């Protein structure tokens, strides 16, 4: 089974609340999910990595791919890709992303399902089908982040 997955995150620097959205398709079936991240998030790159991991876990649970499957995971954050593929060079960055890397290794890589990460240009509207899906993810997580930010500021 080949799964195409798109994820995005939206992060507020002031309140450190964040939200994510994921869109996955395989064998003619499309599934979507969006949500607010439970804990405060220090920066947008961490939020994007969390969105990728959440999206991958969601795709595995919703689409139940067999062991020989492949997921093409697409995001507009090169830093998140570098973190989850072990390509970070600075020790400080490795430490910052360590919780997400650990979850990726334990819950996704351990399944044996191949994950290929690809960068998609963000904020391009609907120029291509890939951009259109990324735009949907961006809109969903942005909407949820604004709601979470408003709630955090109201406290």
C-alpha positions, 0 to 999 in steps of 0.5 A: 500500500502506498500512502500519501500524507500531508501535514502542517502546523500552526504555532503562536509565539506569544502563547506557545499554543499550536495545532496540526492538520493531517490529510492522508490518501491510499487506495482511493480512500482519504482521511483527515484529522486536525487538532490542538496540541496538548502541551505548550510548544516552544517554536514552530519547527517543533510544532511541525515535527509534532504534526508529522508524527501525529499525522503518521500515527493517524495514517497508520491507525486509520488506513492500517497499512500492511508491513510492506507499505510505504508512506510519502510524508509531505510537509513545508518544514525542512527542519522537521524532516531533518529532525526525523531523518537524523540529519540535524547537525547541531547538538542543541537541535538534536536535543530540542527534537529528541522527544519527537524523534523518540516517538517517531522511532518507537511508533512509526519506524519500528513498524517497518513501514518505509517513510519517505519525507518530501518538502512541499512549498507552503503558502502557494494556494492551489497552484498544484494539487500538492499545494492545494492539500497543503493549503487545506492543512494550513487553513485547518490548523491555523483555525484551530490554533486561533481558537486555542490562542483565544482560549489561552489569552482569556485565562 
